């Protein structure tokens, strides 16, 4: 019997992944983590990611 890896839904892309990072209880897959690290603060994609992460964090605080 093999060990099954637990998967989580990435907060940004919604893909189910077994590897990634947690930032304040928010899961990011490795691909989104890499993309965020390469984005410039002026990039609209960066601002959208920040909004998504903020909404996700706020919804967890209300639970």
ABEGO torsion letter per residue (X at the ends): XBBBBBBBBBAAAGBBBABEBBBGGBBBBAAAAAAAAABBAABAAAAAAAAAAAAAAAAAAAX
